[in-house]
């Protein structure tokens, strides 16, 4: 009888989804890009993925044991962080660097701020940007047995022509998980069908980015250029799998549209006016930092507050 009389604070909506179930869906959604990355770059890419995931899971486990906290690795969030980080690494990344990035992502970005639900930025992107700033030459080295030379976006920025179809399929140099637009879209469609994500953030992100490119790139409505910009780099990976992170995106609907537009504009600025051909990671991290402000200005007021009437 006592259990029936327990009253908790609102909200009282219940859902069957658990953190572990949602994270499992994300892992399944990333499998096409992961599988293609291994096929494209070989077993070396698989080794980088395994080391990165092992480092994130081990770091979370050891930290929680040392702090005498409940071990939460069964919720699979550390696995998702490790997999996303690995997919953002070059296939020839040194294994020690992959492990270091996983440790930083979990320990510094996630656990030191309170664990899952308390981190102020996407842990995988935090780890990637840490590695980019610390080991720039290693993080921008995409030469491997399969491909040599610059990535397609870097080649375009240098004024060279690229094969757009190869970029869409994924037969190009790049990080392990960003090359195949087809594989990423298949995974994103799975997450949309399962109700894990919707198109508010990624749709606004991509549309705003395209508009910005049309207005300021100097190529106008050139379909080949725009297709290459969509297929190249980490735009699809970032838009569907990292910008949609429940913890670091706004909770309000208007906020999500504003957030997506901000990401599109910043990515366009970084790609067109910045020295690097990329910019997705930094755009999303800057967006993560602005989420509290976005939520503050887009949070609806309670009925009757501030003199408002129906």
N, C-alpha and C positions, 0 to 999 in steps of 0.2 A: 504493500500500500504506500510506503514512504516514497518509492520510486515514482509512483503516479503523481505525487504532490510536488515533485521538483519543478521549479520554474526557473528558466534561464532567461537572460536578456535577449532582446530581439537582435537580428531577425530570426524567425522561427521556420523559415523555408528549409526543407530537407531535400537532399539530392543523393542519388545512388553513387555518383562519381566520387572516387577517392583520389588523393594525390597520386598514389601508386598507379591507379588505372589511367589517369590523364597522362602521366609520364610514360607509361607503356605505349599509349597511343602515339605520343610524340616520337618515341624510339622507332615504332613501326613506320611512322611517316618519314623518318629519316633513312630508312633502310634502302629505298631505291637509290638515293644519292650516295649512300655509303657503299653499296654494292657496286655501283658504277665506278666510284672512285678507286676501289680495289682492283676492278677489272682494268681501268684505264692506266693506273700507275703501278700495279703489281703488288706483291706481298709486302713490300716495304711500307706501303700505305697502311696495310692491315696492322703491321707492327706498331706504327705510330698511333693508330687508333686504340689498340689494346693497352699500350703503355699509358696513354693519356687518361683513359677511363680508369685504369688501375690506380693511377696517382690521385684522381679525384675521390674515388671511393675510399681508398686507404686513408687519405688526409681527413675526410669527414669522420671516419670510424675512430682514428687515433685521437683526434681533437675531442670528440664527445666522450671517449673513454677517459682521457686525461682530465677533462672538466667535470667528470662524473655526471654527465647528462645522458638522457635516453638516446640510444643509438638509432639513427633514423635512415640508415642507408637502404633499408627495405622500401622506402618511398620512391626509389629510383631517380630522385632528382639529381644526385651526384653523377649517376650514369649519363643522364641527359646532358649535364654540364660538360662532362668529359668527352662525350660524342660530338657535341657541337663545337667544342674547342678543337678537337682533332680534325673535324671537317674544315676548319678555318686555318689549318696549318699546311705548309708545303709538304709534299710526299717525301722529300729528302730531309725534313727537319731532324736534327739530332735528337736522339731519344731522351737525353738528359734535359734538353730544352722543352720537349713535350711534357715531361714529368714536372718540370719547374712551373710551367704554365698552369698545369692542373692543380698543383699545390697552391699557387697564388690565387687562382680563381675560387677555390673552396675556402682556404684559410683566411685570406685578406678580404675578398669581396663578399663572401657569403657568411662564414661562421663568426667572424669578429663583429659583425653587425647584427647578430642574433639568429642566424640560420635561415632556413627557408621561410620566405614571406617578409623578411626584414631587410634584405639586401637592397641597396639603393641603385644598383645597376646590374645588368645581366652579367652573371659571373663568367660565362664563357667569353663574352666580349671583353670584359675586364682583363681576363687572362691573356687574350690575344693582343690587346693594345699594350699591355705590360711587356709582352715579348717583342712587339714591334718597336717599342721605344728602347728596349734594352739590347736587342739583337737584330737590328734593322737589316743588316746584310744577309743573315741567315733566314730571316722571315720573308725576304724578297728574292730568294734564290729558288727558282722553279725548274732549274735544269735537272733532268733525270734521264733514265735510259730511254724513255718514250719520247720526251720532248726536250728541246733546247731553245734558248732564246727568251724573248720577252713574252708576257701574257698578251692576249689580244687587245685588251684595253690600253696597255702600255704602248703597243704597236700603233694603235689608232691615234693616241696622243702625240706620237712621233710623226704622224702623217702617213703611216703605211696602211696598205689595204689589208683586210682580214676576210676570212671565209665565215660568213654568218651562219651557214648551215652547220659547219663544224662546231661553232660556238653553241648552237642550240642543242646539238646532239651531245657535245662534251668532248670532242676530240681536240682538246687544246691544253696548253699549260695552265696551271693555276693551283689553287689549294685543293685538297683532296675532295671536298664536297661541293665546291662552287661551280664546277665546269659544266655539268649537264643540266640545262634548263628543263629539259623534258623530265628527268628524274625528280627534280625538285618540285615541279608542278604536280606530278603524280602524287608525291607525298603530301603536298599541300591540299590537294583535292580530298585525300583520305581524311585529313584532319577536319576539313570543312564538313564532310559528310557525317563524321562522328560527332560533330558539334563541339569540338575542342577549340576551334578558332572560327572567326567570321571574317568578312571582307572589309570591315570598317577601317582598320588600321592598314593592312597591306594594300587594299584597293586604293585608298586615298594616297598612300605613299607612292605607289607606282604611277597613278594618274598625275599627281603633282610633279613628280620627277620628269615625266614625259613632257608636260607643259613647259617646265623650266628649260629642258633641253631644246625644245622647239624655239623658244623665245631667245635664248642666250648662247646656244652652242655655235651659231653661225651656219648650221646645216639645215635649218628649217624643218620641213616635213619629209626629209629624206628617209624613206622607210628602211633602207639598209643600215644607215647610221643608227636610227632609233632602235631597230631590232638588235643590233650589236650591243648597244648600251644596256638593253634589258637583259640580254643573255650573258653578257660579260660580267666578270667580277662577282661579288657576293650579294648582288641586289635581291635575287629571288630567295636565296638562303636567309638573308637578313630580314626581308619583308615578311615572309611567312613563318619563319621558325624562331626569330629572335625579337623582332619588334612586337610580336604578339604575346610575349611573356606576360603572364598574369600579374606578376609581382611588380614589374617595372613599367607597365603601361598605365595610362589613366583608367579610372573605373567608370567615368561618366561617358556617355555616348558622344556628346559634343567635344569632350576632351580627347577622345580617341580620333575623331576626324581632324582636330587641330594638331594633335601629335603626329598623325600620318602626314599631314601637309608640311609640318616642320621638317620631318625626316626627308621628304622628297626635295624640299628646297635646299637643305644642307648637303645632301648627297650631290645634287646638281652643282652647288658652289664648289665643293671639294673636287669634283671630277673636271669641271670646266676651268676654274680659276686657280686651283691648287696645283702644287708640283707633282702630286701623285695622281695616278689614273683611277684610283679607288676612292673610298670615302664612306662606305656604308657603316663600317664599325664605329668610326668617330661620330658620324651623324646620329646613330642610335644611342651611343653613350651620352652625347649632349642632350638628346631627347629625354633619356632616363633622368638626367639631373634636373630637367625642367618640369618633370611630371608633377611634383607638389604644387608648383605655381599654376600649371595648366588645370589641375583639379580645383584649385582655389577659385579660379575665375570662371569655371564652367559648372561648379557644383550648384544644383538647383536649390533655391531658398525654400524653407518649409512654408507651408500655406499660412498666410497672414503675417509672416515676419517682414518687417521693414515697410509696413503699410500696404503690402500687396494684397489684392483681392482677386477672387476668381473671375 
